[in-house]
């Protein structure tokens, strides 16, 4: 039986929550529903696959088994019982006779063969199916400035120090896989993987939308009216910017290529959008008030 990635079928990430799975199912079901595609056999097959994926991923128990055992998730309970029986028999071998009800090798082989269809080795032991170890999940917290540059971090999972390189432009909620750092495999199966989900905190100055950054820059009334030069912060230093005379409050300008790095695309950056916020002068002197009054009459 070929492995079917139910997450891919629904178009969701592996760490998708219940609501995301439900919404994705409804969207896909509407798209491939037989009533919408009455003569499309491919759409009918996809509709069945969407229903199958939803049946598993919307059920927490089934989903857990699927995440751990993949295509063999339906045999998870039998496999666990068989493995526990094998472990129990191995611990008691040599200490118990057949008459005492021990689980003999031949008994175990027959059971395992009937359950999983395995053959036998020359020693009489079954060719037990190999299972990948369970995946581990971890969350790594970064601030926006950390995510701006490619860098390395070391952290500990289950007593192991793991050093990973984090590409610039990693997104909040994005998950990357570190192969082979999950739980140990069963019957010499491959180890599981480590799935790291990134949590990137908000920045007090910059707002990130994809690869673009947004910033609010306060300018005084005189610069807004008369124009002038100012300096604007970016995540890569300051840049000079010329404010045009008569700039309105809330006006926005774009600084091309001064935004956030594009994930895994070297030397590609989004844009920085600067929104001007005009500061109204306070605590005016009488002379200043008179000047504004005079201007208002012109």
N, C-alpha and C positions, 0 to 999 in steps of 0.2 A: 504494500500500500504506500503510495507516494505521499510525501509530507505536504500538507496544505497549510500555508501561512494564513490563519484566520484574520490576523491583524491586517495583513496586506489586502485581503479580500474586502474588508470593511473600510480600508483606507485610514486606519488610526495607528497611533504609536502604541508600543507595548505597554506603556504606563498610562494608557487612556483610562479615564474614570468611567463610572457607570453611565453618566449623562452623555458623555462623548460617544460611547459605544451605541447608545440608544439612538442618538441623532444621526450617527453615521449609517446605522442599519436602515432607518426610515428613508434616508436619502437614496441609498443604493437600491432598496426594495422598490421605491417608486420608479427609479431609472430602468430597472430590468423586469418590472412586473409584466406577466403575460398579457394583461389587458392593454398595456401600452405597446407591446411588441408581439402581436398575435402570430406573426409568421417567422419570427426570428428565433431559430433553435438555439443559437449561441446565447441569446439573452435569457432564454428559459433555463439553460444550464447555469448561467451566472446567478440567476434568481435563486435557484436551489442552493448554490454555494453560499450566497449571502444569508439565507435562512439557517443553513448549517453553522456558519460562523457565529451568527448571533445567538443561536441556541447554546453554544459552548461558552462564548465570552460574556454573555449576560448572566450566566450562572456562576457565582463565585467559586463553588466547589469544583465544577467541571473546568473552569478557567485555570484554577491552581494546578489541577492534574495535567492539563494541556501544556501549561508553561513548563512543567517539570519533565514530562515524558513525551512531548511532541505527538507524533502520529500514533503512538501506542498508549495514549492517555486513557483509553477505555479499559485497558488491562492494568491500570495503576494499582487497584486494590488487590488483585490476584498476585501481582508481582511483589508487592510489599509483604503480603502474607507468606509467599513462597520464600522470600529472602529472609524473613524473620524465622521461618521454620528451619531454613538451612543453617542460619547462625546458631539457633538453639541446638540443632543436632550436632554441629561442629564443637560446641562448647561441652557437650555431654558425651562425645565419642570416647570410647575406652572406659567410661565410668558406668555404662548401662548396657545390659544385654538385650537381645532382641525380644526375649520374653517379657522384659520390663516395659515394652512399648516404645522403644527407640525408633526414630525416623531413619531407616536404613538408606544407604546410597541408592539402591535399586528403587526403593519406594519414591525417593525424591526425584530420581531421574524420570520414572514413569509419570509422576505428577507434572513435572516441569515440561516434559515432552508433549503431554496431552494439552497442557495449557497454552504453550507457545510454539509447538510444532518443531522443537529443536531436535537435532540428531544427537549422537553419542560419540564420545571420544573413546580411544582405545582402553582407557582406564575404567570405562563404564559410567563416567560422569557426563552429564548433558552438555551439549554445546549451548551454553546459556546465552541468551541475547544480550548484547551490550547496550547499556543505556548511558546517555550523556548525563553528567551531574547537573544538579539544579543551578540555575543562574542566581547570582547575588545581585542585590540592588543597593546602590549607595547614592547619596546626595552630596554634591559639592557646591559650597557657597562661594560666589565671587562678587566683587563689585564691578561696576561698569568699566572702570579704568583697568582692572585686571584683564577683563575680556577684550580689551582693545589691542593687546599685544600677545603674540605667541610666547608662551612661557611654560616652564615645567613645575609640577607640584608633586610632592610625596605625601602619601597618606597610608594609613594602616587598615587592612581588612582581614579579619580573622588571624591576627598575629603576623600577617605578611606585609612588609613594606613595599608599596607599589609606587613607582615613579612614572608619571605619564606626562606627555607633552600636550598642552591644551592649545589648539589652533586659535589664532586671532579671529574674532567675529563670531565666536560661539554664542548661541542664542539662549535666552531664558527658557527653561523647560526642555531644552534639547538633550537627548540621550546619546551617549557614545558607548561602544562596546569594547571591552578589553578582553580579548579571547583567552580562555583557559584559566581565568582567575576566579572561577566560581567553585561550586562544590565538586568533590571527587566523583569520577564516573563509577558506574556499577559494572562488575564483570569486565574490568579493563576497558570500559567505555571512556570516551573523552571527558575531560573536566568541563564543567559548565563555564559560563562567561560572567564577567562583572559588568553590569550595566550602570553607568554613572549618569545621573540626571543633574543638570546644572541649574542652580538657582541664582540668578543675577539680581542683586538689589538695585533699587532705584537710585539715581544720582541726584543730588540736590540742585545741580545746575543744568544738566543735560537730560533731555528726554529722548529715548531711542525708539524709533519706529522702523523695524527692519534694519537696513543698513544706513538709514538717514538719522541725523541728529537734529534736535530742535532746541533753541536757546532763546531766552528773553533778554534783550539788552536794553537797559535803561539809558535814555539820553535826556539832556536838559532841554528846556523849551527853546532856548536861544539857538542851540544846534539844530533842533527840528525846524525852526523857522529860517535860519540863515545858512544852514548846512555846515559841514566841517568834518574833520578827521577824528576817528575814534579807534580804539583797540578792542578787539573781540577775542575772547578765550576760545580755543579749540582743545581737543584732547591731545594735540601735538604742539602746544605752544600758542602764542598770541599772534594774531594777524591784524594788519591795518585795514581800515574800512572807511570809505568816504560816504558821509551822509549827504544826500541831495537836499538843497534848499526846499522848504515847504513839505518836508516829510510828515505824513500824517501818523497819528498814533495808531498802532496796530499794523503798520506797514511791515511787509516781510520781504527779505532779500535772501537769495540762495548763493552759498559759497560752494561751488562745484568741487567735489573730491575732498572736502574737509570733514566728511562724516565718519561713519564707522567702517572698519574693514569688512569686505565681503568674505564670508566663510570659505576658507580653502581656495581663494582666488588671489594669488599674490599680486600686490600693488594695485588692487582694485578697492575703491572706497565709495561709500555713499556720499550724500551731500549734507551740508550744514545749513539749516534754515534759521535765520536770525529775525526775530520779531521785535520791532522797536516799541518801547513803552516810554512815552513822554512823561517826564516828571514835571509837575506843575510847581513853580516856586512858592514857597511859604514865607511867612513873616516878612513881607515886603515893607520897605521904608516908605514914608510918605512921598518922597520924590519918585520912587519906583512906581507907586500907585498912580501918581500924577502922569507919569510917562505912559503907562498902560491906558489910562483914561484918554489921554491925548491921541494915542494910536487908535483907540476904538472909535474916535470921532472922524478919523480920516476916511 
